[in-house]
Amino acid sequence: MPTVAPYGSWSSPFDAAGVASFGRRLAAPTIAEDGAVWWAEGRPEEGGRVVLMRRPPGGEPEMVTPEGMYVRTRVHEYGGGAWHLVAPDLVVFVNFSDQRLYRQRLDADPVAISPEPEAPGALRYADMRVTPDRRTLVCVRERDAEPEPINEIVSLPLDGEGEPQVLAGGRDFYAAPRISADGAWLTWICWDHPNMPWDGTELWVAPLSDSGEERLVAGGPEESIFQPEWGPDGRLHFASDRDGWWNLYRAREPGAELSGEQGTLVQLTEEEADFAHPQWLFGGATYAFLENGAIVCVRCRQGEERLFLLEPDGWEPTDLGLPFTSFGYPMLSARGSRVALAAASPERGTVVATYDAGTAATEVVRESSDDPVDPAYLSRPRPIEFATGEGEVAYGFYYPPANPEFEPPEGELPPLIVESHGGPTSHATPALDLEFLYWTSRGIGVVDVNYRGSSGYGREYRNKLRGTWGVVDSEDCVNAALHLAAEGEVDRERLAIRGGSAGGYAVLCALTFHDAFATGASYYGVADAVTMTGDTHKFESRYLDLLIGPYPEQAEVYRERSPINYVERLRVPVILFQGLEDKIVPPSQAETMAAALERNGVPHAYLAFAGEQHGFRKAETNIRCLESELYFYGRIMGFEPAGDPEPVEIVGL
């Protein structure tokens, strides 16, 4: 018989330590020629260190990366594409501490192959590929310079005997250098400030040798190109949103993309769905080729991701019927009839798995945790659509409270946490998230909002954040909460909002410029938009030109969108979390906000963490954050959390 207890006070099998250690971060699976599956694995218990793992056919997972090495690149600060499998026994990777490239065989220690820079980390590499003869590596290089780093595509000998040679340069950003199977051609994408890669990019092709003309294949300031790949038949493929959705395209004939003539491209999918993602990280892959010429691809519609199959010369992708609804980034690779993927579902956390298109068999290679979640505690997300500003609609996924051991007193409604995703150009997917279960199992509902400007709903929806950042995102978070309160799902008087980075900015805007929420939690959120025009890294240094407006021409708009300038309007308690080594949203943002809250007598807490950057990776940090946030909400919203979370000092309460 369930125990009757107030929402928020239910005891839970998910404590902060379990949540922090639950998630091995599994990403970038690939299949070697010998059938072994490789992937990258982040380990919170080791300070977030990322290592390469390998499971040979019929064997058990084994770690490839030696102690003292950490596979991660700092190109664009967000990284991605930090390793590439050259042969079944040979891998190339970037080591985090010095940002140099290393070559490693399974039976040997890693050997540095890139030059030692004058200053540690001054040369950074990402998104590697090798020529067919496996003698030359081609990749993106970022090198320190003034007034900002220089990005270019370079080649360097795989044996380390020689200096890097620049293959493409002169543009602000480069990504996805890909070499044709015959080694004759190189393709890549590039773009310039103020565009981000989901705004406008260009796809180029050139001979890999020193001679030959570069040729523009597709793209422009209002067309986003994603993941150029050479197909098995030699034809160039890519994703483009030229029709308003990221659909798949290829050259009509091998080499046709080099002619420059109109009509040389064929659209492979014509769906109101996205077959690509915002390129925050290098190495993204939303599709892969099977040996028979078919394409497996991740399709995102209404925020939900599914694995589809596009037959050779087919036009209608078919759903493969797998249970996964959320795919990790990078997503897919294939060899023969097998596909390697990292994905999750509402019932299961992220796994590395293979799918055989010939037999329709799925095999799980690695779980994110060795401890399965009891299905009785699962909160299954429900998609919601709700009215918001300007007569428009926005979307989200609602996770109701779920705990078989408890039920609420009659007539009581649960508190609600609104989750505002980061980016802001990204999207939430419906999947098992142990952090959400931490809340729902205690009797607190969670709604994950895909506000206007989120990806996964087409370019028109994505562009709704242009010029309106800090307005429509926070407005949609408010309206998601009010919608659920009006539907009788949650308590209107106990609404909270939380988010990190851009999501943290939405938190501060919602608390400052609206009066819907009782409290909130900002993780490394932006408080002063003006400082972000000069006090951030190159990749996002002009992002706000499109999200808010060009600076300094629109300086007044920046001031109006900065919660720090209106902190006297913020009268509800807020808790702030910040990494002291964050170069994307520097600590000054949280520190300034905390000082202003103290001056104005607003109850608040501020927790800063040494050694943490943008996105916390250490288990001990995440434990402290979750417990502090739960304690804070209990004090503010009037419930007594079970388990006695470690108290946090609330200034001014």
N, C-alpha and C positions, 0 to 999 in steps of 0.2 A: 504494500500500500504506500503510495507516494506521500512524503512528508509535506505538509502545508507550510510554506515559508515565503516571505516577501521576495519579489524579484530583486536580483542583485546580491542576495544573501545566500544563494544556493551554493553548497559545496560542490567542487568540481574535480574530476580526475585529471584535469589539465592544469598543472601549476606552471609558473613562469619558467622554472628551470627545464621542465619537460618541453615547453614550447620552444625555448631557445635552442635546445639540443636536438629537437625532433628533426629539424630540417637540414639534412645533407642537401646542399644546393647542387642539383644535377643539371648539367647543360651540355650542349654541343656533342651529342653522340655521333659516332661515325663507325663504319664497318671497314676493316682492313681486308686486304686481298686474301689473307689466310682465314677469313671468317671471324676473327676476333673483333669484339666490340670495344671501342675506346670511348671515353667521355671525360669531361672536367667535373670535379667534385669539390665544392666549397665546404669547409669544416668550421662551424662556429666555435667548437671547443678548442680550435687551434688559432683563435683570433681571426677567423674568416679565411685562413689560408686555402688557396685553391691548388689542387693536385690533379695530375692525370691518372686515370684508372684504366685498367684493361681486363677484360674477361676473355680468355682464350676459349675456343670451341670445346665444350664439355668440361670446362674448368670453373674455377671460382674467381671472383674479382680480386685483382692485385694492384697495388699501388706502383706506378712507374716513376713518379717524381721523387727524387731523393730528399732526405731531410735537409733543411736549410734552403730549399728552393721553393718558390711561390709563383705559380703560373698566372700572371696578370699583366696586362699592358695599361699604360696611362695615356695612350693617344686619345685625344678628346676628353680625357679624364675618366670617362665612363668605360672605355676599353672595349672588350670583345675581340674575337679573332686573335687570341693570344697564342694559338698553337695550330700546327698543321701536321697531319700524318703523311710522311713522305713515302714510307714503305712499311710492311708489317712489323719490322724491327727498328724503325727509324722515325723519330719525331723531331720537329723543330718547335721551340717555344720561346716566349719572352719571360725573363725572370723579373719579378716585381722590384726587388731592391735596387738593381742597377739598370733595368730596362734594356739590357742587351739580349740579343738573340743567341740561343744555344741549340746545338745539335746533340741529340742523345740517342744512342743505341741501347737496346734492352740489356745488353751485357756489359755496358760501359758507363762511365761517368759523363755528365754533360760537358760539352766543349763550346766555349764562346766562339761565335763566327762573325759577329759584328764588331766594328772598331770600338775601342774603349774611348768614350767621350772625354772632353776636357773636364767637364763637371759631371758628377753622377746623375744619371737620368736625363741629361741634356739631349740625347738622341733616343727616340722612342719608336717602336715598330709595331705593326698590326696587320692583320688580314693577309696572311702569307699564302702563296702558291708556288709550286716548283715546275720547272720546264719538264717536258716529257723524258728527257735524258737524265733527269734528277741531278743535274749539276749546278743549276742556277735557281736562286730563290728570288721571287718578285713579291714586293709588299709595299704597304704604305709606311712612310717614315715621317715623323714629326720632329723637327729640331728647333731648339730654343733660339730666338732672335728677338730683336726689338723693331717695331713696337709690339709684335705678337709672333708666336711660333710660325714656322714655315712648314707646310704640308706638301708632300710630293710622293710620286711612285718611283721606287728605286729597285734595282737588281743587285744582287751580290752573290759571290760564289758560295755554294753550300759547304765547301771545305774550309771556308774562312780565309783562303789565300787570295786576297785582293780587296780593293776598295769598292764601296757601293757606287753604282752609276745611276744617274737620274734619267728615268724614262719619260716622265711627264711632270711638268711643274708649271708654276705661274698662276694657278687658280687657288682660291682660298682653301678648298677642301677636296680630298680625293678618297675614294673607297672602291672596294670590290674589283681589284685588278684580277682578271681571269684570262688564262692562256688557252688558246685553241689546242685540240688534241694533237695536231701536227706540229705544234710549236711555232707556227708562222705568225700568229696574230695575237694581239693583246687588246682586251676591251676593259673599260673602267667607267665609273661614274664620277662626276665632279660638280661642284657648285660654288657659289660665291656669296659673301655677305650681301644683304641681310637674310637671305634665304636659309632655311633649315632643309635637311634632305627630304622631308615630307612636303615641302612647299614647291621647290623647283630644282631639278637636277638635269644634267646632260649625260647622255651615253655616247661614248666615243670608241672608235676602233682604229688601230694603227698596226703596221708591221712590227713585230717584236725586235727585228733587227734595227740598226741605226738609221737605215734609209727608208723612206716611204712617208706618205702623207697621212696625217691624222684626219679622220672623217667623222662628222657628227651623224649619229644614227637616229637618235630620238631625244626628246626632252626639251626643256626650256624653262623660263621663269615661273610658269604656271602648270608644269607637268612634272610629277615625281616619278623617277625611275628607281626600281628596286631589283636587286639580285640578277645582274646579267650572268648568264651561264651558256656555255657551248654545249649543245645537245650531242647525243651519240652520233647523229648524222652530220655533224659539223655546222648545223644552223644555230645562230645566236638566238637565245630566248631571254626574256626579261618580263618584269611586271611594270605596268604603267597605269596611272589614273587619268589618262587623257579623256576618258569618257565619263569621269566623275567617280569611278570606282577603280581600285587597283585590280585590273584584270591581267591575264597572261597573254603575251605576244611572242612571235618568232619571225625570223626572216623567211620569206617565201621559198627561197632556194639557198643552198649552201653558197656563201659568198655574196648573196644578194644585198646584204646590209652594207657592203662596201661600194655599191654602185652609186649611191646618192640619189637614185631615181625614186619618184613617187610610186606607191603601191608595192613596195618591196617587203612590207611587213604584213603579217597575218595575225588577226586577233583570235586567240584560242578559246577564251572564255568571254561571255557577254552577260555577266550576272550583276545584279545589284547587291554585290558582296565584295569584300576585300580579300585578295589573295596575296597581300603583303602587309607589312607592319611598319610603323615609324622607325627609322633607322637610328635609334639611340646608340646601338652597339654595332661594332663591325662583325662581319661574318654571318649575318642573318640569312636564313634559307627557309622559305615557306614552300618550296617545291623541290622535287628531285626526280631524276630519270631512272626508270627501270630498264632492264636489258632489252625488253621488247619494244622500246620506244614510248611506252606509256609514261605519264607523269603523275606522281602522287603529289598532292598539294593540300595545304591548310587553307580552308575557306572560313572567313569570319563574317557572320551575319548577325546583326543585333547583339554584338558583343560576345557571341558564343562561337567557339572555334571547333571545327570538325575536320577529319581527314577524308579527302575525296580522291577519286581516281579519274584521270582524263585519258581515255584510250588514244592510241596513235591516230592522228587526223580526226579525232572526235571533237565535238563542240559542247556536249553536255556532260559535265563532271558528275560522277555518281558517288553518293555517300557510302563509305566502306563499312559503316555501322559500328565502328569502334566506340567504346564508352567515353573516350576522352573529349573534354570540352575546353581545355586550356593547354596550350603548347608552349614549352619553354623556348627561350631565345638564345642561340640559334636553334632552329626547330628540327630540320629533317636532313638526312643523308640516305643514300641508297647504293646498293651494290647487287648486281644480279636481279633477283626478284625480291630481295629483302630491303626493308626500310628501317632505319634506326631513328628513334624519336625520344624526346623527353616531354612528357605530358602528364596531365592530372585530370581528375573528374570530381564531381561533387561528393563521391563516395570514397575517393582514394587520392592520397597525396601524390606528388610528382614521382614518376618512375622513369627509368631508362628501359626502353622496351624495343623489340624488333617485331615487325609485321611482315609476313611472307605473302606477297600478292598472289603467288601461285597456289598456296594451300590455304590461305586465309587464316593462318595460325599466328597468334600473338604470344610472344615469350617475354616475360619480365626479366630483365638482366640485373637491375639494381633498384631497390626501394629507397625513398628518401628517409625512411625510418625502419628499424627492425621491429618496432612495436605497432601493430595495427590498431586503428581506432575502432572502438566498440561502436557498431552501427546504431545502437540505441541513442548515442549522444550526437549523432550527425544532425546538423541543421542544414536541410536541403534548400538551396537558394531558389527563390521564385522571381522570375523577371517581372519588373514593374515598368509602366509607362505613365507619366504624369504631366499635367499641364504646368507650364512655367511662363516666364516673361515673354512679352511680345506675341502672345497667343500661340506660342510654340510648345513642343513637347520635348521631354528629356527622358532618360532611361536609367535603370539600375537593377540590382539584384538584392532582394531582401532575404536575410537569414533570420528566421524567428528563434526565440529561445527554445532550447531543447535539452531536457535532462529527465530521464525516466524516474529518478529518485525524488523529484519534487514537483509540486504544483503550487500555484499562487493562491493567496486568499481570494475569496469570491469578490469579483468586481474590480480587482487591481489590474492595471495595465503596465506593461514592462517599460523600463527606460529604453532609449534608443541611442545608438552611436551611428552617426553618419560618417562613412569612410570616403574621403576625397582623395582620389588617386593622384600620383605625381605626374610629372611630365612638363606641362600639362597635356602635351599631345601624346596620349597613350590611352589605354582602356582597361577596365576591369573585366574579368572573365569569371564564369561560375565554376568554382572549383573548391575542393577541400582546402581550407586554410586553418591551420591549428590556432593561429592567433585569433581568428574569428570564433572558433570553438571555445577559446578561453573566455570569451564574453558570453556567447549564447548559452553555454552550459551553466553559467552563473545566473541566467535569467535576464540577460540584456540582449535586445535585438540589435542587429547590424544591417545597415543598408549601404551597399557599395555602389556609388553613383557614377554613371557615365554621363557627365554633364556635357552641355553643348561645347564642342571643341574636341571631344574625345574621338579617337580613331575607332575603326570597326563599324562605322555607320556611313561611310562614303565621304568624298571630299567636301561636299557642300556642308555637311554637319561638322566636319573637322574645321572648316574655315569660319564657323560661327564664332570662334574665339578671337579672330583677327580684330584687333582694335578694342576688344571687350574683356580682356583678361582682368580678373579681379571683380568683374561685374556679373557676367552670365554664369561663370563656374560657381561662385558663392551663392548666387541667386538660385541655381538649380539644386544645390545642396540644401538650402533652406526649404525649397518647395518639395523635395523628396521627403523630408521629415514631416512637413505639414500635411502632405498627401497621406502618409501612413497614419498620422494622428487623426485626420478626418475620417479615415476608413475604420477607426476604432482598433487599430493594431497596436498602438503604442501610446504612452502617456505624454500628452502635449507639454506638461510642465517639467518633464525630465528628458530633454533632448540634449545630446552632446554631439560634438563634431571633432574628428581627428584626421590628420593627414601629414604627409611628409613632403618636403621640398615645395614644389608647386602646390601640392595638396595642403601643406602647412600654410602657404599664402592664402589659399581659399579659406582655411580655418580662421586666420586672423581677420580677413575681410568680412567673413560671415559674422564673427563676434563683434566687430567694430561697427559695421554699417547696417546690421540687421539686429532684430531683437527676438529671434526665434529660439535661441539656444540658452541652456542654463550654464553650460561650461564647454571647454574644448581643450584639445591637446595638439600643439604644433611641434612637429619634428623637423628641425633644421629648415623652418619656413622663412620665406621672404617677408620682411617687415617694411623695408624701404626700397621701393622699386628704383629710385634714382641711383642708389649705390650699385645696383646690378648692371648699370650701363658701363661701369669701369672696373668694378671690384669682383670680376668673375673670370672664368677661363675663356679661351678663344672660341670654342665651339658654340657657346651660347651668348657670346658678347653682343651679338646683334639680334638675338631672338626676340627681344622686346620691341624692336622696330615694327614688327608685324603684330605682336600681341597687344601692344599699347599704342605705339607710334614712334616716329623717328625722334631721337633726342640729340640736341636740346630743343629742337623746334616745338616739341610737345611737352616741354618741361612742366607746365601747369597740370597737364593730365597725369603725369607721373606723380606729382605731388598729391593730387586728389586720389590716386589709387593706392597710396602708401598708408597702411594702418598706423604707422608710427606717428604720422602727422595729425591723427585724430584719436589719439589714445584716450582722450577725455570722454569719448563716446563709448569706450569699452568698459562696461561696468560689471561684467560677469567674470568669474574666476577662470584662469587659464594656466596650463602647465606647459613649459617650454623645455625641449630637449635639443642638445646641440653637440656635434663633434668638433673638437678644438683644432683638428687638422683639415677641416672642410674647405676646399678651394673653390667650390661651386657656389654655395651659400655660406660666406664666411661667418665666423662666430660673432663678429660685430653686429650682425642683424639681431640675433637673439639677445645679446648683451644690451643693446640699445633699447630693445623692447622691454626687457626686464627692469631696467632702470626707470623707464617711463611709467611702467605699472606701479613700481614702488612709490614714485613721486606722487602718483594720483591715488594711492591708497587702495588699489585694486588687488584683491587676494590672488596670489600667484605662486608658482614654484618654478625654479629654473635649475635644471640639471645639465652640467657640461661634462664631457667625457674626453679625457686625454687619449690620444692614439686613435681616435675614431675620425673617419672622413665623412663623405656624403653617402649616407646609408650605413647603418651600424652593422658591423660584422662579428663583433666579439659576443660570445654567449653571455658573459657577465654583464655586459652593457644592456643587452636585450632583456635579461632577467630583471635588472634594476628598473628599466623603463616600464615594463609591464606591471610590476608590483606597485610602482609609484603612481602610475596612471589609475590603476584600480583603487588604490587607497584614496587618491584625489577625488575620483568620481563618487566614492562612497561618502566622503565628507561633504561634498557639495550637493549631491542629489539625495542624501538622507537614507542610505542603506548601510548595513554593517557587513562588509565582505567577509566571507568565510576564509579560514586559513591564515588570518593575521598577517597580511602583506606588510612588508617593512614600511614604516611610516616615512613620509617625506615632509620637510618643513614647508608649510604654506604661509608665506609672508602676508601679513595683513588680514588673516582670518581670525 
